[in-house]
């Protein structure tokens, strides 16, 4: 399985629509995808956005997300994402994600693995295809693995560990990764009265008070263009502007916590100051 950076379309700051050439690439990627997710990053205040959607903030459920990488994000640079998440009720889940990836490069045996999901993410002005190997664990196991009480590899399945080994840069064992986070987020999932699909809103909250807000919906690859048109119309009816945004919530979280780690390493210990 291999991916090419050329498949990860960077989001132009001045355009919310794809070129004809990009649409051709998207059509090719959709043939190998199992799901489609449409995403929009929103700059407006979270409260105002929720009111426009008709969502009640009291319905939001908490999540806690840990990413694992090297201090200089070597995995992210190689297109590999390692993540664990805690949810209410003591639940936890894990993912090993390859992004970007060409679906046609995935061997047939893996394509039929129930743990594998091939998803095309589309956002204003950009797109990226990813292959995710998902797993389950408990929320307590996520905490212990992130605090060093359990080996990190113990919360990932055999299939996930194999995917990591096959795609991690040489010399970077899973045991050497550091936790980045956690990021606390609030999530609402509901079906609006004027849209026939579930809509998900995620508000990611960072220690410095900054936030990242994303609205998304999912569908099948074969309904990509119809769903895109319907989702755009739904957002327009809600008064939510469709604008291109650089990056993703995952990339934002990785950069944020990597900078925190680097800053702590540069700060001298009080006892060493003269």
Secondary structure, DSSP 8 states (H G I E B T S, - for coil): ----GGGSB---TT-SS--HHHHHHHHHHHHH-SEEEEEEEE-S-HHHHHHHHT--GGG-EEEEEEEEE-TT-HHHHTTEEEEEEEEGGGEEEEEEEEES--GGGS-HHHHT-TTEEEEEEEETTEEEEEEEEEEEEEHHHHHHHHHTSS-GGGGS-HHHHHHHHHHS-TT--GGG-EEEEEEEEEEEEEE-TT-SSEEEEEEEE-TTS-EEEEEEEEE-GGGHHHHHHHHHHHHHHTT------SS-HHHHHHHHHHHHHHHHHHS--GGG--
